[in-house]
Amino acid sequence: MTPDTSNRTGIPARPRIIISATDHARLMRLAEVAQERTPSAGVADYLSDELSRAQIVPDGEMDASIIRMGSHVTYSDAATGRTRKVSLVYPEAADINLGLISVLTPIGAALIGLSPGQSIDWPTPGGGSGKLTVLEVDNEESAQKD
């Protein structure tokens, strides 16, 4: 795993992300539809940007420690110091009260493709930025569905 580094401008570089070919194709379509429906929201643009820089791998070659759709993720939030456990889902399955986080939210788009130990700066809903670090990824249930 490559550590997060800063680029020449001093802005933290985003960590390398890996996405399966199937997730990439479906998420690109989702981002395109969301951009058409609510172009001012910006989250679809953020997801699309994340997908455009992802390394795409065949579905069968995805490492079990990488966050994908359906993953159960434990992460820490640098701003609050809190640790949260969530599952990354498509918008229609999202339920914040159950810890089901849509990939079409800033935090969901930030999580996709990361693995334990990686950190990323993400745009907070209030217009600021936050930093999260992935602590644990469980893909056992999503592997059973494949």
C-alpha positions, 0 to 999 in steps of 0.5 A: 500500500502506498502512503498518502502524500502531498503534491507540489501545491501542498494539497494532500494527494488522494489515495489510490483506489481500486474498483471492480469493473462491474461496480465501476460501470454501474456507478458511472451510470448512476453518477451520470443519471444523478448529474442529469437530475440534480446538477447543482448537488455536486455529489454526483460530480465528486463520485464521477471524479473518484471513479475517473481516477480509479484503477479498474480490475476484473471482478474476480481479482478484487482484493477482499480488503477493498471497499466495494458496494455492499462492504461493511466498513469501520472508519474514524473521523479525524474531526470528531475522533469518532469511529463509525461502522457503516455499509456502503449501498446504492441510494435506494437502500440507504438508511442512515439510522441503520448505518446504510450509507449511499454511495451518492453521499460525500462520505459514500463516494469518498469510501469507495475503493479504499482499503484499511489504513488509507485516509482521504479528505472528503467534502462535508455537506456544509462546504468544508472538508473532513478526513476519514481513515479506513480501519476495517473492511468486511466483504464477507456478505457481499462476496456471498452475493456475487 
